[in-house]
Amino acid sequence: MIIDGSTLDPTAAYKLLIGSILPRAIGWVSTVSTEGVANLAPISFFTGVGRKPPMVSLSMQPRSDGSLKDTFVNIRDTGEFCTNLVSLPQAHQMHRTAAEFPSGVDEFEAVGLEKAPSEVVKAPRVAGAPISFECTLERIIPIGDLDDHIVFGVIERFHIRDDLYLDRGRIDTAALNPVGRLAAEYTLVENVFTTPLEDHILESRRDARMRRLDDKSTDFSPIDTSSWSASGSTRD
């Protein structure tokens, strides 16, 4: 199958992107509005982009009604945000924060999450998150024709759970159990390997499908249900 990207509408293009770029790290982004209301949202177009200074990027689409997301507005207006790593015990609360709450709602309170104080930014961190970054806005770049934006942030403080920080400044990645994003679903990162793998291992995995943790059928996808949104938000 060969598809000409110029022929796709935004929803079709988004489906192909999120179903192909796998797994994606989730930046669970906490911000505060200029009125002091805390906001929390998972962004899976998220990655590290620089070393000196250390930087991350967030790519954000508008809400389903075409308006700018609170996360983007808060970052633009305050110049600050935090990104928090998602681990399995907080996965459901993370998923709930993908809903489009009204702008005046504190999403920490709405989903029952405790705030942890930051050192240099006003945005709180997610208490219990194994790793969090306090970030200040470096630049915003508009992209495309639909009010999408890329946000670049400088990491001012790394918050790393003590047991995860190893000698020589390494992270104990095998102890993280991070949750990543697939298409409209999630994955628990629980397998590691180095290459080359033995032939018998490769053969045993040749036609294997992902193992589900939720007991749904192996061909289930929320993209085929009313809970999915091309804006990246979830619906009840």
Secondary structure as UniProt FT lines:
FT   HELIX           5..7
FT   HELIX           10..20
FT   STRAND          27..32
FT   TURN            34..35
FT   STRAND          38..43
FT   STRAND          46..51
FT   TURN            52..53
FT   STRAND          54..60
FT   TURN            64..65
FT   HELIX           70..78
FT   STRAND          80..84
FT   HELIX           88..90
FT   HELIX           91..96
FT   TURN            97..98
FT   TURN            103..104
FT   HELIX           107..111
FT   STRAND          115..116
FT   STRAND          125..126
FT   TURN            127..128
FT   STRAND          131..143
FT   TURN            144..147
FT   STRAND          148..160
FT   HELIX           162..164
FT   STRAND          165..166
FT   HELIX           167..169
FT   STRAND          170..171
FT   HELIX           173..175
FT   STRAND          178..181
FT   STRAND          186..188
FT   HELIX           199..204
FT   TURN            205..207
FT   TURN            218..219
FT   HELIX           222..224
FT   TURN            226..227
FT   TURN            230..231
//
